[in-house]
């Protein structure tokens, strides 16, 4: 846009010069400026005075540089846009076992921030051109389109994706996305945002594995801040302060894990990795504060608390991380 404005401004400046030097009307002056800058010629123009010829020479010398500069910038922008879009499509095509984020609003940006912090591969789908441009400039892999479209989801490699986050502000749109995603990949995990509590059941029927209402979470957090302020302070400081670097992780036990067949009290997880086991999901049942006599089985999901280094050691013990 700046290059176009510069070119239009120079053309108008050139026309004004002919109006002052040759005393022509605006149309004749504009016509003369355009054919001068485009090197078309003067077959049908008014004859030039000596002053007009000198001005024309100056206009050609200066104008040629301006026109070439503008054209060079426009070609550069065109090439960068096309090469950048092609490179992005190629990078998206290589994705596998990744996450898909739908929507670059406040919720989507928080999800992306978490994925970046944890080095999780993802592709963003955004229908608004301005938001898609901002996300692309931020260095994210972006698809501009409707996330409920099968073609767009296929372009996002949904067949090999691990999960999809429906983070749009519109509950109906999130429901359609969940329905389309589940139809294309029945094994994909779908997490959806819900503004209205009444839509949760519909989203689950559409295929959403988990439905989260930001208003419900906010309300519970505010209530906890009033009734249990020290708990809230602990979570804010320990889980969100970089120097503590504590976080919770979900780890699945593989067949080859050395923990399989051992009781919690004999596994020595705390001594070996430093991570603390908060809960165990066994056979679809979530066991919080598990008993020391609990026997680990292949496929168990461990909910653990620790630093990144401690959790990485637990991952090595578990053999498989989900």
Residue pairs with C-beta under 8 A, 6 or more apart in sequence:
3 70
3 73
3 74
4 70
6 66
6 70
7 66
7 67
7 70
10 37
10 63
10 66
11 30
11 33
11 34
11 37
12 30
14 29
14 33
14 36
14 37
14 59
14 63
15 26
15 29
15 30
15 32
15 33
16 29
17 29
17 33
17 55
17 59
18 24
18 28
18 29
18 32
18 33
18 52
18 55
19 25
19 26
19 29
21 49
21 51
21 52
21 55
22 29
22 46
22 48
22 49
22 51
22 52
24 32
24 46
28 45
28 46
31 45
32 42
32 45
32 46
32 56
33 59
34 40
35 41
35 42
35 45
36 56
36 59
36 60
36 63
37 59
37 60
37 63
37 64
37 67
42 48
48 56
84 136
88 136
88 141
88 142
89 155
91 141
92 123
92 141
92 143
92 155
92 156
92 157
93 157
95 121
95 123
95 141
95 156
95 157
95 160
95 161
96 157
96 160
97 121
97 160
97 161
97 162
98 120
98 121
98 122
98 123
98 157
98 160
98 161
98 162
99 115
99 120
99 121
99 122
99 123
99 161
99 162
99 163
99 164
99 165
100 122
100 123
100 124
100 125
100 147
100 153
100 156
100 158
100 161
100 163
100 164
100 165
100 181
101 108
101 111
101 112
101 115
101 122
101 123
101 124
101 125
101 164
101 165
101 167
102 108
102 124
102 125
102 126
102 147
102 164
102 165
102 166
102 167
102 168
102 174
102 177
103 125
103 126
103 147
103 166
103 167
103 168
103 169
104 112
104 124
104 126
104 128
104 131
104 132
104 134
104 135
105 131
105 167
105 168
105 169
107 167
107 169
107 193
107 214
108 124
108 126
108 165
108 167
108 168
111 165
111 167
112 122
112 124
112 140
114 120
115 121
115 122
122 140
122 141
123 141
123 142
123 143
123 156
123 157
124 132
124 135
124 140
124 141
124 142
124 143
125 142
125 143
125 145
125 147
125 152
125 153
125 156
126 132
126 135
126 142
126 143
126 144
127 144
127 145
127 146
127 147
129 144
132 142
132 144
135 142
136 142
143 152
143 155
143 156
145 151
145 152
145 155
146 152
147 153
147 166
147 168
147 173
147 177
148 173
148 176
148 177
148 179
148 180
149 180
150 180
150 183
150 184
153 180
153 181
153 184
154 184
158 164
158 181
158 184
158 185
158 188
159 184
159 185
161 185
161 188
162 188
162 189
163 188
163 189
163 190
163 191
164 177
164 178
164 181
164 188
164 189
164 190
164 191
165 191
165 192
166 173
166 174
166 177
166 178
166 190
166 191
166 192
166 193
166 208
167 174
167 193
168 174
168 177
168 193
169 193
169 195
171 194
171 195
171 196
171 199
171 203
172 199
174 192
174 193
174 194
174 203
175 192
175 199
175 202
175 203
175 206
176 206
177 192
178 190
178 192
178 203
178 206
178 207
178 208
179 206
179 207
181 188
181 190
181 207
182 188
182 190
182 206
182 207
183 207
189 209
189 210
190 207
190 208
190 209
190 210
191 208
191 209
191 210
191 211
191 212
192 203
192 208
192 210
192 211
192 212
193 211
193 212
193 213
193 214
194 200
194 203
194 211
194 212
194 213
195 213
195 214
195 215
197 213
197 216
199 211
200 211
200 213
203 211
204 211
221 232
224 231
224 232
225 232
237 244
238 244
238 246
239 246
239 247
239 248
245 307
245 308
246 305
246 306
246 307
247 305
247 306
247 307
247 308
247 311
248 278
248 303
248 304
248 305
249 275
249 303
249 304
249 306
249 311
249 314
249 315
250 301
250 302
250 303
250 322
251 301
251 302
251 304
251 311
251 314
251 315
251 318
251 320
251 321
251 322
252 299
252 300
252 301
252 302
252 318
252 320
252 321
252 322
253 259
253 260
253 296
253 297
253 298
253 299
253 300
253 301
253 302
253 318
253 319
253 320
254 260
254 298
254 318
254 319
254 320
255 298
255 319
256 319
257 296
257 298
257 317
257 318
257 319
257 320
258 317
259 267
259 269
259 296
259 317
259 318
260 296
260 297
260 298
261 295
261 296
261 297
262 295
262 296
263 292
263 293
263 294
263 295
263 296
264 277
264 280
264 290
264 291
264 292
264 293
264 294
264 296
265 292
265 293
267 296
269 275
269 277
269 304
269 314
269 317
270 276
270 277
272 313
272 317
273 306
273 310
273 311
273 313
273 314
273 317
274 306
274 307
274 309
274 310
274 313
275 304
275 305
275 306
275 310
275 311
275 313
275 314
276 304
276 305
276 306
277 290
277 302
277 303
277 304
278 288
278 289
278 303
278 304
278 305
279 286
279 287
279 288
279 289
279 290
279 302
279 303
280 286
280 287
280 290
280 294
280 296
280 300
280 301
280 302
280 303
281 287
281 300
281 301
281 302
281 303
282 294
282 297
282 300
282 301
287 294
301 322
302 314
302 318
304 311
304 314
306 314
315 321
